Amino acid sequence: MDEEHGQGHGQGREQEREREQEQERAWSDLVAAARRTVADGLVVGTSGNVSVRVGDIVLVTPSGVPYDRLTPDDLTGVDLTGRQVLGTLVPTSELPMHLALYRTTDARAIVHTHAVHATAVSTLVSELPPVHYMAAALGGPVRVAPYAAYGTDELAENMLRALAGRSGCLLQNHGTITYGTTLDQAYDRTAQLEWMCRLWLTASSVPGLTPTLLTEAQLAEAGERLRGYGQRK
């Protein structure tokens, strides 16, 4: 019994260490993605936030800390109820949006930004006009969630409605939010969304001309083709 107990104890420690290493790797990737949002001009200062789900723990950028100052020791994590279980820094004020998405979708990573063109579009329309087939990569025409104060449950609820059947949406007078099964996918969707918003603003600003828009059938066809896009393993 003592030998079995010792083996079990050893396996438990090993599993715990593996879990810690996975969290450390995920945190490193999260910090890199957060810094990239600044480098790519999607956020200014500490606006916007990034999170990753590891098991039932959500690692998230802390509130008000410049991303270039984050270190491995700043790892910040909560459980799916929002209770802090890792670190001492206060999690992002947008935690309700992140948790609502993790509780209701298969999201493993989320990127929220205040990208300029996307935020501008969010003040003009209730849905981004389908000017490009990459809208299909987000599930279809991108909706705008009605405005609510940041960090509120109301904003989280508005976001979930706008995201029905989608992996990204605009937040009125606020910014963007996208999710994916990986950080790279969530980030790519954010970048594509900002690019599409910039494209529509550019095309629609030409006097006397109106951008042509894609039909539902054309978007659906693009969605089918995108599902088979890329290298085959």
C-alpha positions as CSV (number, residue, x, y, z in Angstrom):
1,M,0.0,0.0,0.0
2,D,2.8,2.4,0.9
3,E,4.5,1.8,-2.5
4,E,1.3,2.3,-4.4
5,H,0.6,5.4,-2.4
6,G,4.0,6.7,-3.2
7,Q,3.6,6.0,-6.9
8,G,0.2,7.7,-6.9
9,H,1.7,10.7,-5.0
10,G,4.5,10.9,-7.6
11,Q,2.1,10.7,-10.5
12,G,0.0,13.5,-8.9
13,R,3.1,15.7,-8.6
14,E,4.1,15.0,-12.2
15,Q,0.6,15.8,-13.5
16,E,0.5,19.0,-11.5
17,R,3.9,20.0,-12.9
18,E,2.7,19.2,-16.5
19,R,-0.3,21.4,-15.9
20,E,1.9,24.2,-14.6
21,Q,4.1,24.0,-17.6
22,E,1.1,24.1,-20.0
23,Q,-0.1,27.2,-18.2
24,E,3.3,28.8,-18.4
25,R,3.5,28.1,-22.2
26,A,0.0,29.4,-22.7
27,W,0.8,32.6,-20.7
28,S,3.9,33.2,-22.8
29,D,1.8,32.9,-26.0
30,L,-0.8,35.1,-24.5
31,V,1.7,37.9,-23.7
32,A,3.2,37.6,-27.2
33,A,-0.3,38.0,-28.8
34,A,-1.2,41.0,-26.5
35,R,2.1,42.7,-27.5
36,R,1.3,42.0,-31.1
37,T,-2.1,43.9,-30.8
38,V,-0.1,47.0,-29.9
39,A,2.6,46.5,-32.6
40,D,-0.1,46.0,-35.3
41,G,-2.0,49.1,-34.2
42,L,-5.1,47.2,-33.0
43,V,-4.9,48.7,-29.6
44,V,-3.3,51.8,-27.9
45,G,-1.7,51.5,-24.4
46,T,-3.6,48.9,-22.3
47,S,-6.9,49.0,-24.2
48,G,-8.1,45.6,-25.4
49,N,-7.3,42.3,-23.8
50,V,-6.4,38.7,-24.6
51,S,-7.3,35.4,-22.9
52,V,-6.6,31.7,-23.3
53,R,-8.5,28.7,-21.8
54,V,-6.3,25.9,-20.3
55,G,-8.6,23.2,-19.0
56,D,-11.1,25.0,-16.7
57,I,-8.7,27.9,-16.0
58,V,-8.8,31.1,-18.1
59,L,-5.5,33.0,-18.3
60,V,-6.2,36.6,-19.0
61,T,-4.3,39.9,-19.4
62,P,-4.4,41.9,-16.1
63,S,-6.1,45.3,-15.9
64,G,-4.1,48.4,-16.7
65,V,-0.7,46.8,-17.1
66,P,1.3,47.7,-20.3
67,Y,1.9,44.5,-22.2
68,D,5.6,45.1,-22.6
69,R,5.9,45.0,-18.8
70,L,4.3,41.6,-18.4
71,T,6.6,38.8,-17.2
72,P,6.2,35.1,-16.5
73,D,5.6,36.0,-12.8
74,D,2.6,38.1,-13.8
75,L,0.5,35.0,-14.8
76,T,-3.1,35.8,-14.0
77,G,-5.9,33.2,-14.1
78,V,-9.5,32.7,-13.0
79,D,-11.9,29.8,-13.0
80,L,-15.1,29.8,-15.1
81,T,-17.0,31.6,-12.4
82,G,-14.5,34.5,-12.4
83,R,-12.8,33.5,-9.1
84,Q,-9.1,34.3,-9.2
85,V,-7.0,31.2,-8.8
86,L,-3.6,32.3,-10.3
87,G,-1.6,35.4,-9.6
88,T,-2.2,38.6,-7.7
89,L,-2.8,41.2,-10.4
90,V,-6.4,42.2,-11.0
91,P,-7.8,40.6,-14.2
92,T,-9.1,42.7,-17.1
93,S,-12.3,44.6,-16.5
94,E,-13.7,42.9,-19.6
95,L,-13.7,39.5,-17.8
96,P,-17.5,39.1,-18.1
97,M,-17.3,39.0,-21.9
98,H,-14.5,36.5,-21.9
99,L,-16.2,34.2,-19.4
100,A,-19.5,34.4,-21.2
101,L,-17.8,33.2,-24.4
102,Y,-16.0,30.4,-22.7
103,R,-19.1,29.2,-20.9
104,T,-21.3,29.1,-24.1
105,T,-18.9,28.3,-27.0
106,D,-16.0,26.0,-27.8
107,A,-13.6,29.0,-27.6
108,R,-10.1,28.3,-26.4
109,A,-8.7,31.8,-27.0
110,I,-10.2,35.3,-27.3
111,V,-8.9,38.6,-28.6
112,H,-10.6,42.0,-27.8
113,T,-9.3,45.2,-29.4
114,H,-10.2,48.8,-30.0
115,A,-9.1,48.7,-33.6
116,V,-9.7,52.1,-35.3
117,H,-11.5,51.1,-38.5
118,A,-13.6,48.4,-36.8
119,T,-14.6,50.8,-34.1
120,A,-15.5,53.5,-36.7
121,V,-17.7,51.0,-38.5
122,S,-19.4,50.1,-35.3
123,T,-20.7,53.6,-35.0
124,L,-22.1,53.7,-38.5
125,V,-24.0,50.4,-39.1
126,S,-25.7,47.5,-37.3
127,E,-23.9,45.0,-39.5
128,L,-20.7,45.3,-41.6
129,P,-21.7,45.2,-45.2
130,P,-20.3,42.0,-46.9
131,V,-17.7,43.7,-49.1
132,H,-15.3,40.7,-49.0
133,Y,-15.6,36.9,-48.9
134,M,-13.5,36.7,-45.7
135,A,-16.7,37.5,-43.8
136,A,-17.4,33.8,-44.4
137,A,-14.4,33.0,-42.2
138,L,-16.2,34.6,-39.3
139,G,-19.4,32.7,-40.0
140,G,-21.1,35.3,-42.2
141,P,-21.9,39.0,-42.2
142,V,-20.4,40.5,-39.0
143,R,-23.0,42.0,-36.6
144,V,-22.6,45.0,-34.3
145,A,-23.5,44.4,-30.6
146,P,-25.6,47.3,-29.2
147,Y,-23.6,49.6,-26.9
148,A,-23.4,48.9,-23.2
149,A,-20.9,50.1,-20.6
150,Y,-17.6,48.2,-20.7
151,G,-17.1,45.4,-18.1
152,T,-20.9,44.9,-17.6
153,D,-23.0,41.7,-17.9
154,E,-25.2,43.7,-20.3
155,L,-22.3,44.1,-22.7
156,A,-21.5,40.4,-22.4
157,E,-25.2,39.5,-23.2
158,N,-25.3,41.9,-26.2
159,M,-22.0,40.4,-27.5
160,L,-23.4,36.8,-27.2
161,R,-26.4,37.7,-29.3
162,A,-24.3,39.3,-32.0
163,L,-22.0,36.3,-32.0
164,A,-24.8,33.7,-32.7
165,G,-23.4,31.6,-35.5
166,R,-20.3,33.8,-35.7
167,S,-16.7,33.8,-34.4
168,G,-16.4,37.6,-34.3
169,C,-18.5,40.7,-33.9
170,L,-18.2,44.5,-33.5
171,L,-19.0,46.2,-30.3
172,Q,-20.8,49.5,-30.9
173,N,-18.7,52.6,-30.1
174,H,-16.2,50.2,-28.5
175,G,-14.2,47.7,-30.7
176,T,-14.0,44.1,-31.7
177,I,-14.1,40.6,-30.2
178,T,-13.1,37.4,-31.9
179,Y,-12.5,33.9,-30.7
180,G,-11.0,30.6,-32.0
181,T,-9.7,27.2,-31.0
182,T,-6.2,28.7,-30.9
183,L,-4.7,32.1,-30.1
184,D,-3.4,32.3,-33.7
185,Q,-6.8,31.7,-35.1
186,A,-8.5,34.2,-32.8
187,Y,-5.8,36.8,-33.6
188,D,-6.1,36.2,-37.4
189,R,-9.9,36.7,-37.2
190,T,-9.3,40.0,-35.4
191,A,-6.8,41.2,-38.0
192,Q,-9.2,40.1,-40.9
193,L,-12.1,41.9,-39.3
194,E,-10.2,45.2,-38.9
195,W,-9.0,44.8,-42.6
196,M,-12.6,44.3,-43.8
197,C,-13.8,47.3,-41.9
198,R,-11.0,49.4,-43.4
199,L,-11.8,48.1,-46.8
200,W,-15.5,49.0,-46.5
201,L,-14.7,52.5,-45.1
202,T,-12.3,53.1,-48.0
203,A,-14.7,51.9,-50.7
204,S,-17.7,53.6,-49.3
205,S,-15.9,57.0,-49.1
206,V,-15.6,57.4,-52.8
207,P,-18.1,60.2,-53.9
208,G,-20.9,59.1,-56.2
209,L,-20.0,55.4,-56.0
210,T,-21.4,52.6,-53.9
211,P,-19.4,49.4,-53.1
212,T,-20.8,46.2,-54.6
213,L,-21.8,43.7,-51.9
214,L,-21.7,39.9,-51.9
215,T,-24.9,37.9,-51.8
216,E,-25.7,35.3,-49.2
217,A,-25.1,32.6,-51.8
218,Q,-21.7,34.0,-52.6
219,L,-20.7,34.1,-49.0
220,A,-21.9,30.6,-48.4
221,E,-19.9,29.4,-51.4
222,A,-16.8,31.2,-50.0
223,G,-17.4,29.6,-46.6
224,E,-17.4,26.1,-48.2
225,R,-14.2,26.8,-50.0
226,L,-12.5,28.3,-47.0
227,R,-13.2,25.1,-45.0
228,G,-10.9,23.3,-47.4
229,Y,-8.3,26.0,-47.6
230,G,-4.6,25.5,-46.6
231,Q,-2.2,22.6,-46.6
232,R,-3.4,19.0,-46.3
233,K,-1.6,16.9,-43.7
